[in-house]
Amino acid sequence: MPITIVTYLTHPSVECWNFQENHSTRLRDSLAQHGGAEVIMTESEDEFVQALPKADLVIVWRFRQKWFDLAPKLRRIATPAAGRDYFAVTPPANVQITYGTFHGPLMAETVLAMMLAECRGVRLALQLQGKQLWPRREMSNHMRSIAGSNLTVLGFGNIGEWIGKYAKPFGVNVTGVKRNPCPKPDWFTDADRIVTTDSLCDILPNTDHLAVCLPSGKETDRIINAETLSQLPAHAVIYNIGRGNAVDEVALFSALNEKKISAAYLDVFADEPLPAESALRTLPNAILMPHASAITPVYLDRFLDELIPSLYR
């Protein structure tokens, strides 16, 4: 018997986060030999709520607790989002919530681009462009090789592992930091290791690159603070692509402003959008992105790549 899929994926500014007719067609065609599917695309909350009584599956960015009462047939909520903080709901026992797990390679590309831009002088070249005709001296004092550098990945889960895996072919030594010990990935070498969070301050002095890819929550709140920042060497660079709560932005500003660390590449912030008056906006060594590290024209295609096989079961 065909299932009814109701979609409500819209975004006012990021086109690739909008569910399109080609995505609907792909869902229907993929499920044609597996019982079939009716796909109802909605573009407003009112349309979505009106379609809920028919839904076996909904594909959404968000869901309200009260909507469960309107969806007696609902068995699954699927969201492309990776963060568990998108849904502050308690589903009925017969309703499953699933999140996207495809973001790792996309976000790893972003972090690797940041690392290369920093090590190979791209950031500095852009800042000096138009100010100096031939800033070779300034560039030569800054540029270094990424090979042989030490990358610490704080939050060595799915996304964190992809960051390490993408950095590894460049000769980077990887240390993954997790709450609990786990087996090493098969791409690890003898130079790589996994440590627990209580060892973080022990490894920071030997860290050249610190990638923070933690979820939000009380246990991660401001884990990067004045104390942890003080353990980093002056040439170290921070990359935060997890959640903004993990970094104490006041302490980070001080560390950057006083050149206690070299730079910070930030895609997420405690308050988003980052307020216009944020002191971080005044720093040349703070590179700010608008929570965009997983954006790609094929974002929803990657989501469907993993969603569709799960609907066959």
Protein Blocks (a to p, Z undefined) as FASTA:
>chain_A
ZZddddddddfklmklpccfklmmmmmmmmmmnopaaddddfbfklmmmmmmmpmbdcdf
bdcfklmmmmmmbcbdcdfbfblklpccdddfkbccdddfklmmmmmmmmmmmmmmmmno
mmmmmmmgojamblmkmmmmmgccfehpacddehiafklmmmmmmmmmnopacddddfbd
cdddfkbcfkbccddfklmmmmmmmpfbdcddddedjklgokbcfklmmmpcfkbccddf
kbfklpcfklmmmmmmnopafbdcdfbdfbdcddfklmklmpmkbccdehillgcfklmm
mmmmmmmmmmmZZ
